[in-house]
Amino acid sequence: MTTVHVAAPEQGTQLLAPNEIVPLLIGATVDEVERELVLQTLARCDGNRTRASRVLGLSVRTLRNKIRIYAASGIEVPAYHD
């Protein structure tokens, strides 16, 4: 299994253009890319599932189901931070 980690941009860092991101994803499965996108979106939304689901274009139920699968697989899921 390939793990793809594309760090969230910090203040003062440059965002990657799509043509720069795609080579980082080659070799990863769609499931792995989706999981990383979901987890990073959750982290950027401070664990807020409602906000993350809106950003991702998913229902809260679908996002919750994905989180349940990730957690059952032993993957750490960002918790809600107020």
C-alpha positions in Angstrom: 0.0 0.0 0.0 1.3 3.4 -1.0 0.9 6.3 1.5 0.6 9.7 0.0 1.1 12.7 2.4 0.8 16.1 0.9 1.2 18.6 3.7 -1.3 21.3 4.2 0.1 24.7 3.3 1.4 26.7 6.2 1.4 30.5 6.2 4.1 31.8 3.8 4.4 28.5 1.9 3.6 28.2 -1.8 0.6 26.2 -2.9 1.2 23.5 -5.5 -0.4 23.7 -8.9 -2.4 20.7 -10.1 0.4 19.7 -12.5 2.8 19.6 -9.5 0.4 17.5 -7.4 -0.5 14.8 -9.9 3.1 13.3 -10.0 2.9 12.9 -6.2 -0.3 10.9 -6.6 0.9 8.5 -9.3 1.2 5.0 -7.8 -1.5 5.6 -5.2 -4.9 4.0 -5.4 -8.0 6.1 -5.7 -9.0 4.9 -2.2 -5.7 6.0 -0.8 -6.0 9.5 -2.4 -9.6 9.8 -1.2 -8.6 8.8 2.4 -5.8 11.3 2.5 -8.1 14.1 1.1 -10.8 13.3 3.7 -8.3 13.2 6.6 -6.5 16.4 5.6 -9.8 18.2 5.0 -11.0 17.1 8.5 -7.7 18.4 9.9 -8.0 21.7 8.2 -11.6 22.0 9.4 -10.5 21.3 13.0 -12.3 18.0 13.0 -15.7 19.6 12.2 -17.5 16.9 10.2 -20.3 19.2 9.0 -17.8 21.7 7.6 -15.5 19.0 6.1 -18.5 17.3 4.4 -19.5 20.6 2.8 -15.9 21.2 1.6 -15.7 17.7 0.2 -19.2 17.7 -1.3 -20.3 14.7 0.7 -23.2 14.2 3.0 -22.4 14.1 6.7 -23.6 10.5 6.8 -21.2 9.5 4.0 -18.3 11.2 5.7 -19.2 9.6 9.0 -19.2 6.2 7.3 -15.8 6.8 5.8 -14.4 7.9 9.2 -15.8 4.7 10.8 -14.0 2.6 8.2 -10.7 4.5 8.7 -10.9 4.2 12.5 -11.7 0.5 12.3 -8.5 0.1 10.1 -6.5 1.8 12.9 -6.1 5.1 11.0 -6.0 8.1 13.3 -8.9 10.5 12.5 -8.6 14.2 13.4 -10.9 14.9 16.4 -13.1 18.0 16.7 -11.4 21.1 18.2 -13.4 24.0 19.2 
